[in-house]
Amino acid sequence: MLKVDNLKKKFVRYKNKKEKEEFYADNGISFEANEGEIIGILGPNGARKNYTS
């Protein structure tokens, strides 16, 4: 079994040398997958990540 709790992915973008912007692509994702299941996560821009157990 694969179990994920409260997954977060943070990006930092620098607008200039003094100013940076932080944002989360994913914030607080949790899921479980049993043996033999295939899970696909589709983001708002259509990019996907596939996980198999």
N, C-alpha and C positions, 0 to 999 in steps of 0.2 A: 504494500500500500504506500502511496505517496500522499503526504499531507503537507499543505502549505498554509501558514497562518500569518495574516497581516503583512503580506509582501509589499514592499515599497521600492520604487526606482526613482532616484533623484538625479536631476541633471543641473549643472551649473553653467550658465552662459555669461560671458563677460561682454558688457556693452562697450566699455572702454577700460582704460587701465585702473580706474578707481571704482567703477560701479559694476557689480555683478548681480545676476538674477538667478534665483534658484526656483525650479519647478519640478513637480512630480509627474512622471508619465503614468505611473500606477501608484495608487495610494490605498493600502488596506485591503488587498485582494486575498481571499482565503478560499481554498478548495481542497477536495480529496479525490484521489483516483485509485480504484482497485486494480488488482493485477489483471492484465488483458484489456483494460480500457485505454482509449486514445482520447486525449483532451486537446482542443484547439482554443486559443484565446485570440480574439479578433479585436484590434484596437480601433479607435475612431477614424484613423487615417487609412485603414485597410491592412496595415501590417499585422502579420500574425506570428505567433510562436506556437510550436507544436511540442507536446510532451507525450511520451509513451512510457508505460510502466512494464 
